[in-house]
Amino acid sequence: MTTTTIRIDYSAFPEGFDLSRPDAIAEVIEQALRESGIPAEASDVLSHLKIELPTAQLGAASRTLAEMRLI
């Protein structure tokens, strides 16, 4: 299985996300992706959020992230 990594800089996050709790943000995003059927892993990496997911599900993940106004 091929894996894709998406990196989103915290400065690009829309209002409504509590940037003081990056682990909680990662958990919320990971849960949203999983609810969409995407086995993703999200984690805090100092200046950005890192999301790893199967490349075959990149389109579906992009839709979910766009709905959350993250991309």
PDB file of N, CA, C and O in Angstrom, chain B, residues numbered from 101:
ATOM      1  N   MET B 101       0.838  -1.171   0.000  1.00  0.00           N
ATOM      2  CA  MET B 101       0.000   0.000   0.000  1.00  0.00           C
ATOM      3  C   MET B 101       0.889   1.243   0.000  1.00  0.00           C
ATOM      4  O   MET B 101       1.849   1.339   0.764  1.00  0.00           O
ATOM      5  N   THR B 102       0.553   2.174  -0.860  1.00  0.00           N
ATOM      6  CA  THR B 102       1.274   3.436  -0.941  1.00  0.00           C
ATOM      7  C   THR B 102       0.637   4.441   0.011  1.00  0.00           C
ATOM      8  O   THR B 102      -0.586   4.530   0.113  1.00  0.00           O
ATOM      9  N   THR B 103       1.482   5.193   0.706  1.00  0.00           N
ATOM     10  CA  THR B 103       1.014   6.163   1.693  1.00  0.00           C
ATOM     11  C   THR B 103       1.316   7.579   1.230  1.00  0.00           C
ATOM     12  O   THR B 103       2.381   7.850   0.673  1.00  0.00           O
ATOM     13  N   THR B 104       0.383   8.465   1.462  1.00  0.00           N
ATOM     14  CA  THR B 104       0.550   9.881   1.164  1.00  0.00           C
ATOM     15  C   THR B 104       0.597  10.650   2.477  1.00  0.00           C
ATOM     16  O   THR B 104      -0.119  10.325   3.424  1.00  0.00           O
ATOM     17  N   THR B 105       1.437  11.664   2.523  1.00  0.00           N
ATOM     18  CA  THR B 105       1.515  12.533   3.697  1.00  0.00           C
ATOM     19  C   THR B 105       1.040  13.923   3.300  1.00  0.00           C
ATOM     20  O   THR B 105       1.508  14.501   2.319  1.00  0.00           O
ATOM     21  N   ILE B 106       0.108  14.443   4.076  1.00  0.00           N
ATOM     22  CA  ILE B 106      -0.386  15.808   3.895  1.00  0.00           C
ATOM     23  C   ILE B 106       0.115  16.611   5.081  1.00  0.00           C
ATOM     24  O   ILE B 106      -0.003  16.183   6.230  1.00  0.00           O
ATOM     25  N   ARG B 107       0.671  17.768   4.797  1.00  0.00           N
ATOM     26  CA  ARG B 107       1.126  18.657   5.860  1.00  0.00           C
ATOM     27  C   ARG B 107       0.343  19.956   5.760  1.00  0.00           C
ATOM     28  O   ARG B 107       0.245  20.555   4.689  1.00  0.00           O
ATOM     29  N   ILE B 108      -0.214  20.384   6.887  1.00  0.00           N
ATOM     30  CA  ILE B 108      -0.972  21.627   6.917  1.00  0.00           C
ATOM     31  C   ILE B 108      -0.363  22.524   7.990  1.00  0.00           C
ATOM     32  O   ILE B 108      -0.327  22.170   9.168  1.00  0.00           O
ATOM     33  N   ASP B 109       0.112  23.680   7.567  1.00  0.00           N
ATOM     34  CA  ASP B 109       0.727  24.628   8.486  1.00  0.00           C
ATOM     35  C   ASP B 109      -0.346  25.197   9.410  1.00  0.00           C
ATOM     36  O   ASP B 109      -1.431  25.560   8.956  1.00  0.00           O
ATOM     37  N   TYR B 110      -0.048  25.275  10.688  1.00  0.00           N
ATOM     38  CA  TYR B 110      -1.023  25.780  11.648  1.00  0.00           C
ATOM     39  C   TYR B 110      -1.462  27.209  11.329  1.00  0.00           C
ATOM     40  O   TYR B 110      -2.591  27.588  11.642  1.00  0.00           O
ATOM     41  N   SER B 111      -0.600  27.997  10.719  1.00  0.00           N
ATOM     42  CA  SER B 111      -0.969  29.382  10.389  1.00  0.00           C
ATOM     43  C   SER B 111      -2.063  29.439   9.330  1.00  0.00           C
ATOM     44  O   SER B 111      -2.689  30.483   9.150  1.00  0.00           O
ATOM     45  N   ALA B 112      -2.305  28.336   8.629  1.00  0.00           N
ATOM     46  CA  ALA B 112      -3.335  28.288   7.594  1.00  0.00           C
ATOM     47  C   ALA B 112      -4.687  27.795   8.123  1.00  0.00           C
ATOM     48  O   ALA B 112      -5.664  27.758   7.375  1.00  0.00           O
ATOM     49  N   PHE B 113      -4.748  27.422   9.383  1.00  0.00           N
ATOM     50  CA  PHE B 113      -5.988  26.902   9.953  1.00  0.00           C
ATOM     51  C   PHE B 113      -7.022  28.013  10.068  1.00  0.00           C
ATOM     52  O   PHE B 113      -6.683  29.142  10.420  1.00  0.00           O
ATOM     53  N   PRO B 114      -8.286  27.699   9.772  1.00  0.00           N
ATOM     54  CA  PRO B 114      -9.348  28.702   9.931  1.00  0.00           C
ATOM     55  C   PRO B 114      -9.665  28.939  11.409  1.00  0.00           C
ATOM     56  O   PRO B 114      -9.263  28.159  12.273  1.00  0.00           O
ATOM     57  N   GLU B 115     -10.382  30.011  11.683  1.00  0.00           N
ATOM     58  CA  GLU B 115     -10.804  30.285  13.051  1.00  0.00           C
ATOM     59  C   GLU B 115     -11.652  29.129  13.559  1.00  0.00           C
ATOM     60  O   GLU B 115     -12.306  28.435  12.780  1.00  0.00           O
ATOM     61  N   GLY B 116     -11.637  28.931  14.850  1.00  0.00           N
ATOM     62  CA  GLY B 116     -12.440  27.870  15.440  1.00  0.00           C
ATOM     63  C   GLY B 116     -11.606  26.702  15.943  1.00  0.00           C
ATOM     64  O   GLY B 116     -12.093  25.882  16.721  1.00  0.00           O
ATOM     65  N   PHE B 117     -10.368  26.621  15.512  1.00  0.00           N
ATOM     66  CA  PHE B 117      -9.478  25.577  16.000  1.00  0.00           C
ATOM     67  C   PHE B 117      -8.635  26.160  17.127  1.00  0.00           C
ATOM     68  O   PHE B 117      -8.051  27.233  16.980  1.00  0.00           O
ATOM     69  N   ASP B 118      -8.573  25.457  18.240  1.00  0.00           N
ATOM     70  CA  ASP B 118      -7.788  25.899  19.391  1.00  0.00           C
ATOM     71  C   ASP B 118      -6.331  25.493  19.171  1.00  0.00           C
ATOM     72  O   ASP B 118      -5.930  24.374  19.490  1.00  0.00           O
ATOM     73  N   LEU B 119      -5.556  26.413  18.625  1.00  0.00           N
ATOM     74  CA  LEU B 119      -4.169  26.111  18.265  1.00  0.00           C
ATOM     75  C   LEU B 119      -3.277  25.860  19.472  1.00  0.00           C
ATOM     76  O   LEU B 119      -2.139  25.419  19.316  1.00  0.00           O
ATOM     77  N   SER B 120      -3.774  26.134  20.666  1.00  0.00           N
ATOM     78  CA  SER B 120      -2.982  25.852  21.864  1.00  0.00           C
ATOM     79  C   SER B 120      -3.030  24.362  22.215  1.00  0.00           C
ATOM     80  O   SER B 120      -2.305  23.908  23.100  1.00  0.00           O
ATOM     81  N   ARG B 121      -3.888  23.602  21.519  1.00  0.00           N
ATOM     82  CA  ARG B 121      -4.031  22.166  21.784  1.00  0.00           C
ATOM     83  C   ARG B 121      -3.848  21.361  20.492  1.00  0.00           C
ATOM     84  O   ARG B 121      -4.804  20.758  20.004  1.00  0.00           O
ATOM     85  N   PRO B 122      -2.639  21.345  19.937  1.00  0.00           N
ATOM     86  CA  PRO B 122      -2.419  20.677  18.652  1.00  0.00           C
ATOM     87  C   PRO B 122      -2.737  19.185  18.664  1.00  0.00           C
ATOM     88  O   PRO B 122      -3.175  18.649  17.645  1.00  0.00           O
ATOM     89  N   ASP B 123      -2.529  18.501  19.787  1.00  0.00           N
ATOM     90  CA  ASP B 123      -2.863  17.073  19.836  1.00  0.00           C
ATOM     91  C   ASP B 123      -4.367  16.862  19.713  1.00  0.00           C
ATOM     92  O   ASP B 123      -4.811  15.896  19.092  1.00  0.00           O
ATOM     93  N   ALA B 124      -5.149  17.758  20.298  1.00  0.00           N
ATOM     94  CA  ALA B 124      -6.607  17.670  20.193  1.00  0.00           C
ATOM     95  C   ALA B 124      -7.059  17.941  18.761  1.00  0.00           C
ATOM     96  O   ALA B 124      -7.988  17.300  18.270  1.00  0.00           O
ATOM     97  N   ILE B 125      -6.408  18.887  18.093  1.00  0.00           N
ATOM     98  CA  ILE B 125      -6.719  19.166  16.691  1.00  0.00           C
ATOM     99  C   ILE B 125      -6.460  17.926  15.854  1.00  0.00           C
ATOM    100  O   ILE B 125      -7.292  17.541  15.032  1.00  0.00           O
ATOM    101  N   ALA B 126      -5.309  17.299  16.061  1.00  0.00           N
ATOM    102  CA  ALA B 126      -4.961  16.092  15.316  1.00  0.00           C
ATOM    103  C   ALA B 126      -6.011  15.003  15.535  1.00  0.00           C
ATOM    104  O   ALA B 126      -6.402  14.307  14.598  1.00  0.00           O
ATOM    105  N   GLU B 127      -6.457  14.868  16.764  1.00  0.00           N
ATOM    106  CA  GLU B 127      -7.453  13.846  17.090  1.00  0.00           C
ATOM    107  C   GLU B 127      -8.785  14.112  16.383  1.00  0.00           C
ATOM    108  O   GLU B 127      -9.410  13.188  15.862  1.00  0.00           O
ATOM    109  N   VAL B 128      -9.212  15.362  16.365  1.00  0.00           N
ATOM    110  CA  VAL B 128     -10.472  15.728  15.705  1.00  0.00           C
ATOM    111  C   VAL B 128     -10.399  15.447  14.210  1.00  0.00           C
ATOM    112  O   VAL B 128     -11.334  14.890  13.633  1.00  0.00           O
ATOM    113  N   ILE B 129      -9.299  15.828  13.588  1.00  0.00           N
ATOM    114  CA  ILE B 129      -9.144  15.625  12.145  1.00  0.00           C
ATOM    115  C   ILE B 129      -9.043  14.142  11.816  1.00  0.00           C
ATOM    116  O   ILE B 129      -9.661  13.672  10.861  1.00  0.00           O
ATOM    117  N   GLU B 130      -8.277  13.415  12.591  1.00  0.00           N
ATOM    118  CA  GLU B 130      -8.150  11.969  12.380  1.00  0.00           C
ATOM    119  C   GLU B 130      -9.517  11.295  12.497  1.00  0.00           C
ATOM    120  O   GLU B 130      -9.860  10.434  11.687  1.00  0.00           O
ATOM    121  N   GLN B 131     -10.287  11.684  13.495  1.00  0.00           N
ATOM    122  CA  GLN B 131     -11.620  11.102  13.688  1.00  0.00           C
ATOM    123  C   GLN B 131     -12.532  11.426  12.513  1.00  0.00           C
ATOM    124  O   GLN B 131     -13.270  10.556  12.051  1.00  0.00           O
ATOM    125  N   ALA B 132     -12.498  12.652  12.024  1.00  0.00           N
ATOM    126  CA  ALA B 132     -13.332  13.040  10.881  1.00  0.00           C
ATOM    127  C   ALA B 132     -12.986  12.218   9.653  1.00  0.00           C
ATOM    128  O   ALA B 132     -13.877  11.785   8.921  1.00  0.00           O
ATOM    129  N   LEU B 133     -11.701  12.002   9.423  1.00  0.00           N
ATOM    130  CA  LEU B 133     -11.279  11.191   8.276  1.00  0.00           C
ATOM    131  C   LEU B 133     -11.725   9.740   8.444  1.00  0.00           C
ATOM    132  O   LEU B 133     -12.202   9.119   7.494  1.00  0.00           O
ATOM    133  N   ARG B 134     -11.572   9.213   9.629  1.00  0.00           N
ATOM    134  CA  ARG B 134     -11.987   7.824   9.889  1.00  0.00           C
ATOM    135  C   ARG B 134     -13.499   7.659   9.726  1.00  0.00           C
ATOM    136  O   ARG B 134     -13.957   6.634   9.221  1.00  0.00           O
ATOM    137  N   GLU B 135     -14.277   8.660  10.148  1.00  0.00           N
ATOM    138  CA  GLU B 135     -15.724   8.609   9.960  1.00  0.00           C
ATOM    139  C   GLU B 135     -16.093   8.622   8.481  1.00  0.00           C
ATOM    140  O   GLU B 135     -17.164   8.152   8.097  1.00  0.00           O
ATOM    141  N   SER B 136     -15.197   9.165   7.650  1.00  0.00           N
ATOM    142  CA  SER B 136     -15.399   9.167   6.202  1.00  0.00           C
ATOM    143  C   SER B 136     -14.862   7.886   5.560  1.00  0.00           C
ATOM    144  O   SER B 136     -14.864   7.745   4.337  1.00  0.00           O
ATOM    145  N   GLY B 137     -14.402   6.950   6.405  1.00  0.00           N
ATOM    146  CA  GLY B 137     -13.906   5.673   5.897  1.00  0.00           C
ATOM    147  C   GLY B 137     -12.446   5.675   5.485  1.00  0.00           C
ATOM    148  O   GLY B 137     -11.999   4.786   4.760  1.00  0.00           O
ATOM    149  N   ILE B 138     -11.701   6.673   5.944  1.00  0.00           N
ATOM    150  CA  ILE B 138     -10.296   6.811   5.573  1.00  0.00           C
ATOM    151  C   ILE B 138      -9.428   6.480   6.786  1.00  0.00           C
ATOM    152  O   ILE B 138      -9.472   7.194   7.788  1.00  0.00           O
ATOM    153  N   PRO B 139      -8.642   5.409   6.708  1.00  0.00           N
ATOM    154  CA  PRO B 139      -7.775   5.037   7.835  1.00  0.00           C
ATOM    155  C   PRO B 139      -6.549   5.940   7.906  1.00  0.00           C
ATOM    156  O   PRO B 139      -5.465   5.569   7.456  1.00  0.00           O
ATOM    157  N   ALA B 140      -6.729   7.113   8.469  1.00  0.00           N
ATOM    158  CA  ALA B 140      -5.664   8.112   8.518  1.00  0.00           C
ATOM    159  C   ALA B 140      -5.080   8.212   9.916  1.00  0.00           C
ATOM    160  O   ALA B 140      -5.710   7.839  10.906  1.00  0.00           O
ATOM    161  N   GLU B 141      -3.855   8.729   9.968  1.00  0.00           N
ATOM    162  CA  GLU B 141      -3.196   9.037  11.232  1.00  0.00           C
ATOM    163  C   GLU B 141      -2.754  10.488  11.164  1.00  0.00           C
ATOM    164  O   GLU B 141      -2.027  10.882  10.251  1.00  0.00           O
ATOM    165  N   ALA B 142      -3.193  11.281  12.131  1.00  0.00           N
ATOM    166  CA  ALA B 142      -2.821  12.697  12.191  1.00  0.00           C
ATOM    167  C   ALA B 142      -1.983  12.933  13.438  1.00  0.00           C
ATOM    168  O   ALA B 142      -2.247  12.361  14.496  1.00  0.00           O
ATOM    169  N   SER B 143      -0.966  13.785  13.301  1.00  0.00           N
ATOM    170  CA  SER B 143      -0.107  14.071  14.445  1.00  0.00           C
ATOM    171  C   SER B 143       0.452  15.490  14.350  1.00  0.00           C
ATOM    172  O   SER B 143       0.574  16.062  13.267  1.00  0.00           O
ATOM    173  N   ASP B 144       0.786  16.033  15.511  1.00  0.00           N
ATOM    174  CA  ASP B 144       1.371  17.358  15.627  1.00  0.00           C
ATOM    175  C   ASP B 144       2.875  17.268  15.384  1.00  0.00           C
ATOM    176  O   ASP B 144       3.564  16.440  15.981  1.00  0.00           O
ATOM    177  N   VAL B 145       3.375  18.134  14.495  1.00  0.00           N
ATOM    178  CA  VAL B 145       4.814  18.190  14.229  1.00  0.00           C
ATOM    179  C   VAL B 145       5.258  19.652  14.329  1.00  0.00           C
ATOM    180  O   VAL B 145       5.554  20.300  13.325  1.00  0.00           O
ATOM    181  N   LEU B 146       5.295  20.148  15.557  1.00  0.00           N
ATOM    182  CA  LEU B 146       5.711  21.515  15.891  1.00  0.00           C
ATOM    183  C   LEU B 146       5.002  22.607  15.090  1.00  0.00           C
ATOM    184  O   LEU B 146       4.083  23.235  15.617  1.00  0.00           O
ATOM    185  N   SER B 147       5.382  22.850  13.867  1.00  0.00           N
ATOM    186  CA  SER B 147       4.823  23.963  13.101  1.00  0.00           C
ATOM    187  C   SER B 147       3.664  23.573  12.206  1.00  0.00           C
ATOM    188  O   SER B 147       3.019  24.437  11.612  1.00  0.00           O
ATOM    189  N   HIS B 148       3.391  22.281  12.105  1.00  0.00           N
ATOM    190  CA  HIS B 148       2.324  21.860  11.210  1.00  0.00           C
ATOM    191  C   HIS B 148       1.679  20.557  11.685  1.00  0.00           C
ATOM    192  O   HIS B 148       2.180  19.879  12.583  1.00  0.00           O
ATOM    193  N   LEU B 149       0.571  20.239  11.062  1.00  0.00           N
ATOM    194  CA  LEU B 149      -0.119  18.989  11.317  1.00  0.00           C
ATOM    195  C   LEU B 149       0.251  18.028  10.191  1.00  0.00           C
ATOM    196  O   LEU B 149       0.240  18.405   9.019  1.00  0.00           O
ATOM    197  N   LYS B 150       0.575  16.802  10.545  1.00  0.00           N
ATOM    198  CA  LYS B 150       0.932  15.790   9.543  1.00  0.00           C
ATOM    199  C   LYS B 150      -0.165  14.736   9.518  1.00  0.00           C
ATOM    200  O   LYS B 150      -0.552  14.198  10.555  1.00  0.00           O
ATOM    201  N   ILE B 151      -0.664  14.446   8.309  1.00  0.00           N
ATOM    202  CA  ILE B 151      -1.698  13.444   8.128  1.00  0.00           C
ATOM    203  C   ILE B 151      -1.175  12.402   7.146  1.00  0.00           C
ATOM    204  O   ILE B 151      -0.778  12.734   6.029  1.00  0.00           O
ATOM    205  N   GLU B 152      -1.178  11.143   7.569  1.00  0.00           N
ATOM    206  CA  GLU B 152      -0.756  10.051   6.694  1.00  0.00           C
ATOM    207  C   GLU B 152      -1.967   9.185   6.391  1.00  0.00           C
ATOM    208  O   GLU B 152      -2.743   8.843   7.283  1.00  0.00           O
ATOM    209  N   LEU B 153      -2.120   8.831   5.104  1.00  0.00           N
ATOM    210  CA  LEU B 153      -3.268   8.058   4.677  1.00  0.00           C
ATOM    211  C   LEU B 153      -2.927   7.285   3.417  1.00  0.00           C
ATOM    212  O   LEU B 153      -1.951   7.602   2.738  1.00  0.00           O
ATOM    213  N   PRO B 154      -3.734   6.258   3.096  1.00  0.00           N
ATOM    214  CA  PRO B 154      -3.495   5.512   1.864  1.00  0.00           C
ATOM    215  C   PRO B 154      -3.678   6.428   0.647  1.00  0.00           C
ATOM    216  O   PRO B 154      -4.672   7.149   0.558  1.00  0.00           O
ATOM    217  N   THR B 155      -2.745   6.401  -0.264  1.00  0.00           N
ATOM    218  CA  THR B 155      -2.805   7.247  -1.458  1.00  0.00           C
ATOM    219  C   THR B 155      -4.097   7.028  -2.240  1.00  0.00           C
ATOM    220  O   THR B 155      -4.633   7.971  -2.821  1.00  0.00           O
ATOM    221  N   ALA B 156      -4.594   5.819  -2.261  1.00  0.00           N
ATOM    222  CA  ALA B 156      -5.824   5.510  -2.993  1.00  0.00           C
ATOM    223  C   ALA B 156      -7.020   6.297  -2.460  1.00  0.00           C
ATOM    224  O   ALA B 156      -8.025   6.437  -3.157  1.00  0.00           O
ATOM    225  N   GLN B 157      -6.924   6.805  -1.246  1.00  0.00           N
ATOM    226  CA  GLN B 157      -8.036   7.540  -0.653  1.00  0.00           C
ATOM    227  C   GLN B 157      -7.756   9.042  -0.548  1.00  0.00           C
ATOM    228  O   GLN B 157      -8.407   9.751   0.220  1.00  0.00           O
ATOM    229  N   LEU B 158      -6.792   9.511  -1.319  1.00  0.00           N
ATOM    230  CA  LEU B 158      -6.427  10.924  -1.279  1.00  0.00           C
ATOM    231  C   LEU B 158      -7.586  11.816  -1.713  1.00  0.00           C
ATOM    232  O   LEU B 158      -7.806  12.866  -1.109  1.00  0.00           O
ATOM    233  N   GLY B 159      -8.324  11.428  -2.735  1.00  0.00           N
ATOM    234  CA  GLY B 159      -9.456  12.226  -3.202  1.00  0.00           C
ATOM    235  C   GLY B 159     -10.513  12.378  -2.124  1.00  0.00           C
ATOM    236  O   GLY B 159     -10.988  13.485  -1.873  1.00  0.00           O
ATOM    237  N   ALA B 160     -10.884  11.281  -1.486  1.00  0.00           N
ATOM    238  CA  ALA B 160     -11.890  11.318  -0.417  1.00  0.00           C
ATOM    239  C   ALA B 160     -11.381  12.141   0.762  1.00  0.00           C
ATOM    240  O   ALA B 160     -12.140  12.907   1.356  1.00  0.00           O
ATOM    241  N   ALA B 161     -10.108  11.990   1.103  1.00  0.00           N
ATOM    242  CA  ALA B 161      -9.533  12.756   2.207  1.00  0.00           C
ATOM    243  C   ALA B 161      -9.535  14.250   1.877  1.00  0.00           C
ATOM    244  O   ALA B 161      -9.803  15.081   2.746  1.00  0.00           O
ATOM    245  N   SER B 162      -9.242  14.580   0.643  1.00  0.00           N
ATOM    246  CA  SER B 162      -9.246  15.988   0.221  1.00  0.00           C
ATOM    247  C   SER B 162     -10.632  16.594   0.362  1.00  0.00           C
ATOM    248  O   SER B 162     -10.769  17.740   0.790  1.00  0.00           O
ATOM    249  N   ARG B 163     -11.658  15.838   0.007  1.00  0.00           N
ATOM    250  CA  ARG B 163     -13.028  16.338   0.161  1.00  0.00           C
ATOM    251  C   ARG B 163     -13.343  16.605   1.635  1.00  0.00           C
ATOM    252  O   ARG B 163     -13.898  17.648   1.980  1.00  0.00           O
ATOM    253  N   THR B 164     -12.986  15.660   2.491  1.00  0.00           N
ATOM    254  CA  THR B 164     -13.251  15.823   3.929  1.00  0.00           C
ATOM    255  C   THR B 164     -12.490  17.020   4.483  1.00  0.00           C
ATOM    256  O   THR B 164     -13.057  17.811   5.236  1.00  0.00           O
ATOM    257  N   LEU B 165     -11.233  17.166   4.131  1.00  0.00           N
ATOM    258  CA  LEU B 165     -10.428  18.283   4.617  1.00  0.00           C
ATOM    259  C   LEU B 165     -10.945  19.615   4.069  1.00  0.00           C
ATOM    260  O   LEU B 165     -10.896  20.632   4.761  1.00  0.00           O
ATOM    261  N   ALA B 166     -11.436  19.610   2.837  1.00  0.00           N
ATOM    262  CA  ALA B 166     -12.010  20.831   2.251  1.00  0.00           C
ATOM    263  C   ALA B 166     -13.292  21.215   2.983  1.00  0.00           C
ATOM    264  O   ALA B 166     -13.535  22.398   3.220  1.00  0.00           O
ATOM    265  N   GLU B 167     -14.113  20.232   3.344  1.00  0.00           N
ATOM    266  CA  GLU B 167     -15.328  20.510   4.108  1.00  0.00           C
ATOM    267  C   GLU B 167     -15.002  21.140   5.459  1.00  0.00           C
ATOM    268  O   GLU B 167     -15.784  21.929   5.989  1.00  0.00           O
ATOM    269  N   MET B 168     -13.842  20.788   6.011  1.00  0.00           N
ATOM    270  CA  MET B 168     -13.405  21.344   7.292  1.00  0.00           C
ATOM    271  C   MET B 168     -12.674  22.678   7.101  1.00  0.00           C
ATOM    272  O   MET B 168     -12.207  23.281   8.067  1.00  0.00           O
ATOM    273  N   ARG B 169     -12.579  23.135   5.837  1.00  0.00           N
ATOM    274  CA  ARG B 169     -11.894  24.369   5.449  1.00  0.00           C
ATOM    275  C   ARG B 169     -10.400  24.333   5.778  1.00  0.00           C
ATOM    276  O   ARG B 169      -9.804  25.360   6.105  1.00  0.00           O
ATOM    277  N   LEU B 170      -9.809  23.153   5.690  1.00  0.00           N
ATOM    278  CA  LEU B 170      -8.370  23.023   5.973  1.00  0.00           C
ATOM    279  C   LEU B 170      -7.538  23.088   4.703  1.00  0.00           C
ATOM    280  O   LEU B 170      -6.350  23.405   4.747  1.00  0.00           O
ATOM    281  N   ILE B 171      -8.158  22.791   3.583  1.00  0.00           N
ATOM    282  CA  ILE B 171      -7.466  22.918   2.291  1.00  0.00           C
ATOM    283  C   ILE B 171      -8.398  23.555   1.292  1.00  0.00           C
ATOM    284  O   ILE B 171      -8.021  23.757   0.138  1.00  0.00           O
TER     285      ILE B 171
END
